[in-house]
Amino acid sequence: MSRKFARVLIRQLKAKGIPTHKEKAIRSYIFRSRRSRPFVPAVVRYTEMPLRCLIEVANLKNKGDATNVRDPKFREKYARAFVQALIQFYGGV
């Protein structure tokens, strides 16, 4: 269920022209560095909700991402894509 929602979200982000991670945008684990072991954050791992999705909107060390996050239009566009993905996934209102 989580992967299915993630695919819907990626489609909505792309439809709004929001860039997504080119390499494996949907993953079951996180790598913090090349030398670290993969892990799943506790907030995702220990929840009892049937749908779990950790979304990284931006990497603030990336200048382009940092600029986007400061832009209210970008934030609004991202929020609308997220809401559209929820509506599409759960069958509309």
N, C-alpha and C positions, 0 to 999 in steps of 0.2 A: 504494500500500500504506500509506503514512504517513497519508494523508487518511482512509482507511478505518479505521485504528486510532484516529485522532483522533475520528472520529464515534462509535465504540464507547465511548471514554473519556468523551466528553461525555454520552452517554446514561447511563452508570454514575454519573457525578457528579450528574446531575439526579435519578436514581433514589434517591440517598442524601441528597437535599436540599441538596447543595452548590451554591452559586451559581456560574454561569459568566458569562463576558463576554457581554453582550447583543448587541454589535455585532461580527460576524465573529469568532467564537471560534476558528475555524480559518483560519490565514493562511499564505501562502507566504513572508512577509517580516515584518520588524519596523520600526516607526517609533518612535524614541526621543522625538521632539518634533515639533511641527507643521512646523518648519523643516528637520528632518533628512531625508536621503534614505533610502529604504527599504534595508534590508540583511538578509542572512542570516548569523547567527553562524558563525564558522569551525568550531566544534564540530559544527554540523549540516551545513554545506556540504561539508566535506572528509572526512566519514566514508564508509567503503565499505559500511556496513551498509545493507541494503535498506529498513529501516524507520527513519525519523528523526522524532523528536517532541520538541520543546522545550516543556516544561510550566512555566508560571508559576503557582505555587500561590497567591502573594499579592503584593500591592504594599504594602510596609511603610510607605509614606507615607500609605496609606489606614488610618484608625483602626480600622475594622471588620476589615479584613484582618489588621492587626497583632494585634488581640485574638484572632482565630481562630487564628493561628499559635502563640500562647502557650498555647492550650487543647489539652491532650493528647487529649481526646475528638475534637476536630476533626481533628487530625493522624492519629489512628487511623482515623477515618471516611474521610478522603481516601486513606490508604494502602490501605484495604480496597477502595475504589472502583477504584483503579488496578490492584490485583491482579485484581479481578473482570474488568476490561476486558482484561487480558492473557490470562486464562483463556478468556474468551469469544472473543477474537480468534484465539487459537492452538488453539482446539478443545477446551478442557477437559482436565482431568487424570483 
